[in-house]
Every structure is written in C-alpha cells, then in structure tokens.
Amino acid sequence: MKESTFDVIVVGLGAVGSATLYQLSKRGINSLGIDQFDPPHTLGSSHGETRITRLAVGEGEEYVALAKRSHEIWAELEALSGKKIRTKTGGILLDSGLDPWSKHGVEGFWERTLRYAQNQKIAHQVLTHHEFQKKYPNLLLPPSGKIYWEEEAGYLFPEVAIQTQLDLAKKQGATVWTSSKADSIHSQGEYFQIRVEGKEILAKQVILSAGGWVKDFLSLPIKKRLSVCRQVLYWISIAEGCTDWQKYPVWMWGYGPAPEDFIYGFPSLDGKSIKMASESFVEVDHPDELNREVSEQEKEIFWVTKVDGKLRGLKKQILKTSVCFYTVTEDARFVIEPMNGDSNFLWVSACSGHGFKHSAALGEDLVKRLGY
C-alpha cells in the first residue's frame, strides 16, 4: 500500500497520547494518532470514572509544576469544549501516625507532601484530630493520625478528558486511527516507518505512549525496567441514611509502613456508592495477560483488610468493580527517553500509577521536546 507521510505520529492515545496529539494540533503540526483500541476504553490505565488530582505530589517535588500546568490546560479544554473535566473538592492525605507510610522512599509520604506544599506555596492546612473528626466522621483515623488538607485537590473525569482532547485534535486537523495496531517501528533514513494493520506510513518524528504495551517495542534490558501491576477499583454501597459521603473531598490514607498499606477514595457521584481502591504491586508480564475478573474472595479480602474498621457509613455490598493497571518503574518516576538515542523518537512510560493528573502538561512537554 502507498505510504503516507506525517510530521509526527503518536502511538497510543490514552492519557498522555491524547494530550500530545491535542498539543500538536494546536500548533498546526501534520500529525497522526494511532491506537490499537478505541479510546477512551476500559483496557488500559485511564478509565474508571474518576482520577484524583492534587498539587503537592509526594511522589516528587519536580512534578508539582506539571500538576499546576495540567490544571490550567484542563480549564482551557473545558472552555473550548463545554465539557466538565475537573471538579475541585479539596483533598485530604492521612497517615495513621504510628509507622509512617513510606511509599517511594524512606521518608514518609505524608511528610514529603507537606514539605512540598510549603516549598511550592500550595494552599493547605494541617488539621488537628478533633477538627478532622468533626468534619469527616466517616474516616476512622486513630488519634495518632496526621491530616493534610489541600484546597486545589479534586478529581478528573479521565474518559471525558481523553475524548475531549481527541475531538479537539481532529477538529484542529489531526488524523486519528483507532482499532489500528502498530506492529513495528523502524528507522528509514530521515524518517521512521510504522507498519499498521498492513499499511506502511512514514513520520519525521514519533512519540510512543502506548502505556503497558510500550514493552512490545523495547529491548529486553529496557523492558525489564517496567512492571505491569494489576489494580482493582471498587464501588461500595452507602448505608441507608448516610448522605455525608456526597459532600466529602477526595482522600488518600496510608495506614501502615508498606506500599500496599494504603486506601484512597472519592465522594459519591451517584448518591448510592463511594469509589475506593488500594494499590497492588504484584507484577504480570504483559497487559494482555491481565486478569480482568474480580472474584468474590478478592472482594471479601478488600472489605476485611481495607474497609472494615477504617470507614463507616457503608454497607458490605460492592455494586461494581473495574480492573486497570499501573506501568511502574523501580523508583516510581516517569520515563521519557529517546529510543536508541534518537531524539526524534521518544518513548514514554505510563507514569507509575500517578500520571493522569500530570498528563495534560506531559503532552505539552513532549511536543516541546520535539522542537515545536
């Protein structure tokens, strides 16, 4: 088939890929976005109704600027589309205060978050246990607990964000191919040749943002740096007469020292349930091997270990579940690297489970790295 040529091709149109294609289209770049599925979809890392966004990110102070810029871009997208992408609820980060939760480092995550908020002048408060109990009685934090409150935190609608960016990208001249799997990417002189469902296309530059499927294009030593880890989201029924959950902010709670000693949740959007989850770092080799079913035993374990004794105002009834995954690096940092040292071909990891809040700005950053 005759080859088509583009200035930039984006492979993978999830959180980062859709943001990148939108930013390219804003600049009038002749660009093509390709995805093996039909985004937004339920097979990757960017679905499940809501994602937390916050500014003081304990994963690393260097990410604060990305979070702030993403909030500006979400507002821009909302103005252009008329769609609601971000809801500001405020957010709380809890630590039970006995064995500090030490995700992504030796120092406690709560302490890092507070320090970054202070350093970056992010509006926040540290609440006393009495103040916290009075405002949020459904979270059963022990008296030893520590409470950080951030004003600008809230949640995003990931499916709406992805769809909006793709719609605007197409409106601004980008080409989008969905249900189109990229089989290979090879250098061909000053271009890159990409085979897609029997077609051969050329690009001067490539962004590979295929989430966990990025491993299909990496050499074995690099591939080993990334772990695909299954995550489960739960919607738990609110007890009769308990309407408080609809007024709650987003919340995160590290209740022990281990990375999986953690729960997080969202206010009720449907008036019937709250969405909550933990984190798991059990690795599978590839996203195609992910178990997308949630057993009754798994639900029971979640209730006993993550809900019972920590939250009230809920009943032991899980209305629905959803499975997604993190693509995690050893230090939980993002990876943006030239493929084989070629700065015209950038590959991007799926950001270790904390990327959606940064994705809008990451797309802009990637476009700048290509020189636009």
ZAVO-184636 format. One record per residue (C-alpha): y, z negated, x; residue number from 1; residue in one letter. Coordinates in nm, 3 decimals. Example, Ala and Ser with C-alpha at 12.3 -4.5 7.8 and 13.67 -1.06 7.14 Angstrom:
% residues 2
        v        w        u  num  residuo
   -0.450   -0.780    1.230    1        A
   -0.106   -0.714    1.367    2        S
//
This chain:
% residues 372
        v        w        u  num  residuo
    0.000    0.000    0.000    1        M
    0.351    0.078    0.126    2        K
    0.517   -0.217    0.295    3        E
    0.828   -0.384    0.154    4        S
    1.076   -0.549    0.387    5        T
    1.280   -0.865    0.331    6        F
    1.517   -1.063    0.546    7        D
    1.338   -1.389    0.467    8        V
    1.010   -1.469    0.296    9        I
    0.939   -1.822    0.171   10        V
    0.569   -1.901    0.135   11        V
    0.516   -2.189   -0.108   12        G
    0.761   -2.261   -0.390   13        L
    0.725   -2.631   -0.455   14        G
    0.998   -2.886   -0.389   15        A
    1.115   -2.754   -0.051   16        V
    1.028   -2.387   -0.103   17        G
    1.215   -2.354   -0.432   18        S
    1.517   -2.530   -0.279   19        A
    1.508   -2.295    0.021   20        T
    1.487   -1.983   -0.195   21        L
    1.779   -2.105   -0.405   22        Y
    1.992   -2.163   -0.095   23        Q
    1.904   -1.819    0.043   24        L
    2.001   -1.654   -0.285   25        S
    2.335   -1.838   -0.285   26        K
    2.413   -1.664    0.042   27        R
    2.305   -1.322   -0.082   28        G
    2.010   -1.300    0.157   29        I
    1.743   -1.043    0.070   30        N
    1.462   -1.293    0.014   31        S
    1.118   -1.317   -0.141   32        L
    0.942   -1.633   -0.258   33        G
    0.563   -1.635   -0.283   34        I
    0.331   -1.894   -0.438   35        D
   -0.043   -1.885   -0.497   36        Q
    0.009   -2.071   -0.826   37        F
    0.279   -2.050   -1.094   38        D
    0.531   -2.323   -1.010   39        P
    0.608   -2.573   -1.136   40        P
    0.238   -2.654   -1.161   41        H
    0.007   -2.957   -1.151   42        T
   -0.197   -2.881   -0.838   43        L
    0.040   -2.987   -0.558   44        G
    0.272   -3.277   -0.477   45        S
    0.566   -3.210   -0.709   46        S
    0.458   -3.290   -1.064   47        H
    0.403   -3.588   -1.291   48        G
    0.727   -3.608   -1.490   49        E
    0.946   -3.815   -1.256   50        T
    1.015   -3.893   -0.890   51        R
    1.219   -4.185   -0.753   52        I
    1.538   -4.107   -0.567   53        T
    1.732   -4.360   -0.362   54        R
    1.976   -4.351   -0.073   55        L
    1.874   -4.637    0.159   56        A
    1.536   -4.497    0.256   57        V
    1.329   -4.741    0.458   58        G
    1.125   -4.454    0.600   59        E
    1.408   -4.379    0.843   60        G
    1.786   -4.407    0.862   61        E
    1.806   -4.042    0.966   62        E
    1.702   -3.943    0.612   63        Y
    1.998   -4.110    0.441   64        V
    2.225   -3.807    0.490   65        A
    1.961   -3.580    0.336   66        L
    1.930   -3.806    0.031   67        A
    2.307   -3.815   -0.017   68        K
    2.339   -3.438    0.015   69        R
    2.049   -3.383   -0.223   70        S
    2.230   -3.585   -0.489   71        H
    2.527   -3.351   -0.451   72        E
    2.304   -3.045   -0.485   73        I
    2.127   -3.184   -0.793   74        W
    2.471   -3.224   -0.954   75        A
    2.554   -2.863   -0.860   76        E
    2.230   -2.741   -1.014   77        L
    2.292   -2.939   -1.332   78        E
    2.640   -2.788   -1.365   79        A
    2.510   -2.434   -1.314   80        L
    2.210   -2.463   -1.544   81        S
    2.300   -2.719   -1.806   82        G
    1.966   -2.890   -1.732   83        K
    1.923   -3.261   -1.667   84        K
    1.760   -3.313   -1.325   85        I
    1.871   -3.658   -1.209   86        R
    1.901   -3.982   -1.405   87        T
    2.079   -4.277   -1.248   88        K
    1.919   -4.608   -1.345   89        T
    1.973   -4.817   -1.037   90        G
    1.671   -4.923   -0.838   91        G
    1.510   -5.237   -0.703   92        I
    1.297   -5.286   -0.393   93        L
    1.089   -5.603   -0.392   94        L
    0.897   -5.782   -0.122   95        D
    0.682   -6.082   -0.210   96        S
    0.823   -6.255    0.097   97        G
    0.507   -6.407    0.243   98        L
    0.359   -6.126    0.453   99        D
    0.631   -5.857    0.476  100        P
    0.525   -5.513    0.361  101        W
    0.532   -5.311    0.683  102        S
    0.484   -4.952    0.579  103        K
    0.579   -4.701    0.853  104        H
    0.643   -4.957    1.122  105        G
    0.620   -5.312    1.250  106        V
    0.941   -5.437    1.092  107        E
    0.927   -5.498    0.718  108        G
    1.022   -5.204    0.494  109        F
    1.249   -5.428    0.285  110        W
    1.444   -5.541    0.592  111        E
    1.487   -5.185    0.715  112        R
    1.608   -5.070    0.374  113        T
    1.870   -5.344    0.360  114        L
    1.990   -5.273    0.714  115        R
    2.024   -4.901    0.646  116        Y
    2.221   -4.974    0.327  117        A
    2.457   -5.195    0.524  118        Q
    2.493   -4.946    0.810  119        N
    2.550   -4.647    0.579  120        Q
    2.779   -4.830    0.334  121        K
    2.547   -4.773    0.037  122        I
    2.638   -4.977   -0.271  123        A
    2.380   -5.253   -0.305  124        H
    2.320   -5.619   -0.380  125        Q
    2.068   -5.879   -0.272  126        V
    1.975   -6.076   -0.583  127        L
    1.856   -6.435   -0.599  128        T
    1.519   -6.503   -0.757  129        H
    1.694   -6.666   -1.055  130        H
    1.920   -6.362   -1.109  131        E
    1.620   -6.133   -1.084  132        F
    1.404   -6.328   -1.328  133        Q
    1.683   -6.335   -1.581  134        K
    1.740   -5.957   -1.566  135        K
    1.383   -5.832   -1.509  136        Y
    1.133   -6.082   -1.651  137        P
    0.853   -5.824   -1.674  138        N
    0.814   -5.814   -1.294  139        L
    0.640   -6.137   -1.192  140        L
    0.780   -6.175   -0.842  141        L
    0.692   -6.509   -0.677  142        P
    0.976   -6.748   -0.581  143        P
    0.934   -6.642   -0.217  144        S
    1.026   -6.285   -0.310  145        G
    1.319   -6.079   -0.182  146        K
    1.517   -5.847   -0.409  147        I
    1.729   -5.548   -0.303  148        Y
    1.926   -5.362   -0.572  149        W
    2.076   -5.015   -0.516  150        E
    2.329   -4.870   -0.756  151        E
    2.273   -4.496   -0.694  152        E
    1.894   -4.502   -0.728  153        A
    1.716   -4.345   -1.022  154        G
    1.469   -4.070   -1.095  155        Y
    1.442   -3.694   -1.081  156        L
    1.256   -3.453   -1.308  157        F
    1.060   -3.258   -1.044  158        P
    0.930   -2.979   -1.266  159        E
    1.280   -2.917   -1.405  160        V
    1.429   -2.917   -1.054  161        A
    1.180   -2.661   -0.926  162        I
    1.208   -2.436   -1.230  163        Q
    1.589   -2.451   -1.224  164        T
    1.609   -2.353   -0.857  165        Q
    1.366   -2.065   -0.905  166        L
    1.551   -1.943   -1.215  167        D
    1.885   -1.954   -1.035  168        L
    1.738   -1.788   -0.726  169        A
    1.612   -1.496   -0.934  170        K
    1.943   -1.475   -1.117  171        K
    2.117   -1.455   -0.779  172        Q
    1.898   -1.171   -0.655  173        G
    1.588   -1.330   -0.500  174        A
    1.244   -1.184   -0.568  175        T
    0.966   -1.420   -0.679  176        V
    0.592   -1.351   -0.676  177        W
    0.377   -1.616   -0.840  178        T
   -0.003   -1.627   -0.868  179        S
    0.012   -1.445   -0.532  180        S
   -0.173   -1.599   -0.240  181        K
   -0.057   -1.527    0.113  182        A
   -0.373   -1.458    0.311  183        D
   -0.227   -1.420    0.659  184        S
    0.098   -1.411    0.852  185        I
    0.118   -1.221    1.183  186        H
    0.392   -1.121    1.421  187        S
    0.451   -0.744    1.432  188        Q
    0.723   -0.655    1.676  189        G
    1.054   -0.781    1.544  190        E
    0.901   -0.851    1.203  191        Y
    0.633   -1.070    1.050  192        F
    0.362   -0.905    0.844  193        Q
    0.229   -1.101    0.549  194        I
   -0.077   -0.998    0.351  195        R
   -0.054   -1.100   -0.013  196        V
   -0.328   -1.004   -0.259  197        E
   -0.396   -0.674   -0.082  198        G
   -0.028   -0.594   -0.025  199        K
    0.141   -0.590    0.314  200        E
    0.503   -0.699    0.333  201        I
    0.743   -0.747    0.622  202        L
    1.004   -1.010    0.691  203        A
    1.251   -1.072    0.969  204        K
    1.209   -1.448    0.919  205        Q
    0.956   -1.675    0.745  206        V
    0.964   -2.026    0.600  207        I
    0.615   -2.167    0.543  208        L
    0.647   -2.451    0.291  209        S
    0.305   -2.448    0.129  210        A
    0.250   -2.824    0.103  211        G
   -0.104   -2.926    0.194  212        G
   -0.204   -2.559    0.208  213        W
    0.015   -2.523    0.518  214        V
   -0.303   -2.628    0.704  215        K
   -0.452   -2.284    0.626  216        D
   -0.205   -2.128    0.870  217        F
   -0.210   -2.383    1.153  218        L
   -0.420   -2.405    1.467  219        S
   -0.676   -2.685    1.476  220        L
   -0.480   -2.921    1.708  221        P
   -0.171   -2.897    1.485  222        I
   -0.376   -2.913    1.167  223        K
   -0.518   -3.247    1.279  224        K
   -0.169   -3.398    1.268  225        R
   -0.163   -3.367    0.889  226        L
   -0.368   -3.571    0.641  227        S
   -0.405   -3.482    0.273  228        V
   -0.421   -3.807    0.074  229        C
   -0.501   -3.821   -0.298  230        R
   -0.262   -4.013   -0.526  231        Q
   -0.303   -4.115   -0.891  232        V
   -0.023   -4.171   -1.143  233        L
   -0.084   -4.394   -1.447  234        Y
    0.094   -4.419   -1.782  235        W
    0.025   -4.769   -1.919  236        I
    0.086   -4.869   -2.278  237        S
    0.371   -5.110   -2.357  238        I
    0.277   -5.418   -2.557  239        A
    0.394   -5.438   -2.916  240        E
    0.744   -5.580   -2.948  241        G
    0.830   -5.532   -2.580  242        C
    1.124   -5.291   -2.564  243        T
    1.264   -5.415   -2.232  244        D
    1.082   -5.150   -2.027  245        W
    1.307   -4.875   -2.162  246        Q
    1.606   -5.046   -2.001  247        K
    1.452   -5.109   -1.659  248        Y
    1.560   -4.937   -1.338  249        P
    1.312   -4.766   -1.108  250        V
    1.133   -5.021   -0.895  251        W
    0.919   -5.050   -0.581  252        M
    0.724   -5.360   -0.480  253        W
    0.550   -5.433   -0.151  254        G
    0.337   -5.737   -0.230  255        Y
    0.137   -5.768    0.096  256        G
    0.136   -5.650    0.456  257        P
   -0.088   -5.342    0.428  258        A
    0.047   -4.992    0.345  259        P
   -0.153   -4.987    0.018  260        E
   -0.023   -5.332   -0.091  261        D
    0.239   -5.154   -0.296  262        F
    0.324   -5.050   -0.650  263        I
    0.616   -4.860   -0.797  264        Y
    0.726   -4.764   -1.144  265        G
    0.971   -4.613   -1.386  266        F
    1.135   -4.716   -1.713  267        P
    0.969   -4.599   -2.029  268        S
    1.074   -4.243   -2.111  269        L
    0.859   -4.212   -2.425  270        D
    0.908   -4.564   -2.560  271        G
    0.530   -4.612   -2.550  272        K
    0.435   -4.644   -2.184  273        S
    0.560   -4.700   -1.833  274        I
    0.460   -4.477   -1.546  275        K
    0.344   -4.655   -1.233  276        M
    0.138   -4.591   -0.923  277        A
    0.037   -4.723   -0.585  278        S
   -0.024   -4.531   -0.264  279        E
   -0.353   -4.436   -0.101  280        S
   -0.414   -4.306    0.248  281        F
   -0.777   -4.200    0.211  282        V
   -0.797   -3.851    0.360  283        E
   -0.958   -3.535    0.225  284        V
   -0.986   -3.226    0.443  285        D
   -0.803   -2.984    0.214  286        H
   -0.615   -2.980   -0.120  287        P
   -0.883   -2.757   -0.271  288        D
   -1.132   -3.043   -0.222  289        E
   -0.920   -3.298   -0.411  290        L
   -1.092   -3.491   -0.691  291        N
   -0.860   -3.436   -0.986  292        R
   -1.054   -3.658   -1.228  293        E
   -0.976   -4.030   -1.268  294        V
   -1.281   -4.239   -1.359  295        S
   -1.288   -4.539   -1.590  296        E
   -1.388   -4.751   -1.291  297        Q
   -1.083   -4.631   -1.099  298        E
   -0.859   -4.722   -1.393  299        K
   -1.017   -5.068   -1.413  300        E
   -0.963   -5.129   -1.041  301        I
   -0.599   -5.024   -1.070  302        F
   -0.541   -5.263   -1.359  303        W
   -0.709   -5.557   -1.186  304        V
   -0.555   -5.509   -0.841  305        T
   -0.214   -5.357   -0.918  306        K
   -0.109   -5.464   -1.268  307        V
   -0.273   -5.788   -1.377  308        D
   -0.066   -6.087   -1.268  309        G
    0.221   -5.872   -1.140  310        K
    0.363   -5.719   -1.460  311        L
    0.387   -5.833   -1.818  312        R
    0.483   -5.665   -2.142  313        G
    0.195   -5.419   -2.104  314        L
   -0.146   -5.393   -2.265  315        K
   -0.465   -5.288   -2.097  316        K
   -0.453   -4.930   -2.219  317        Q
   -0.397   -4.633   -1.989  318        I
   -0.265   -4.349   -2.202  319        L
   -0.293   -4.080   -1.937  320        K
   -0.326   -4.017   -1.565  321        T
   -0.229   -3.742   -1.323  322        S
   -0.352   -3.665   -0.971  323        V
   -0.132   -3.534   -0.691  324        C
   -0.140   -3.573   -0.313  325        F
    0.064   -3.656   -0.009  326        Y
    0.051   -3.450    0.309  327        T
    0.104   -3.722    0.567  328        V
    0.188   -3.729    0.936  329        T
    0.082   -4.018    1.157  330        E
    0.436   -4.160    1.172  331        D
    0.523   -4.056    0.811  332        A
    0.807   -3.837    0.939  333        R
    0.881   -3.482    0.821  334        F
    0.770   -3.188    1.032  335        V
    0.993   -2.882    1.072  336        I
    0.877   -2.674    1.367  337        E
    0.884   -2.315    1.494  338        P
    0.542   -2.154    1.460  339        M
    0.414   -2.078    1.810  340        N
    0.763   -2.145    1.944  341        G
    0.924   -1.869    1.735  342        D
    1.246   -1.995    1.573  343        S
    1.232   -1.712    1.318  344        N
    0.912   -1.861    1.170  345        F
    0.949   -2.223    1.061  346        L
    0.672   -2.431    0.909  347        W
    0.743   -2.743    0.707  348        V
    0.509   -3.029    0.623  349        S
    0.508   -3.175    0.275  350        A
    0.706   -3.472    0.397  351        C
    0.456   -3.761    0.397  352        S
    0.499   -3.861    0.034  353        G
    0.873   -3.931    0.040  354        H
    1.012   -3.580    0.042  355        G
    1.114   -3.490   -0.310  356        F
    1.433   -3.696   -0.303  357        K
    1.534   -3.502    0.010  358        H
    1.406   -3.159   -0.089  359        S
    1.730   -3.004   -0.213  360        A
    1.904   -3.080    0.118  361        A
    1.597   -2.982    0.319  362        L
    1.614   -2.636    0.166  363        G
    1.977   -2.606    0.272  364        E
    1.893   -2.734    0.620  365        D
    1.614   -2.480    0.665  366        L
    1.844   -2.194    0.570  367        V
    2.099   -2.315    0.825  368        K
    1.827   -2.331    1.091  369        R
    1.761   -1.962    1.028  370        L
    2.127   -1.894    1.101  371        G
    2.267   -1.848    0.750  372        Y
//
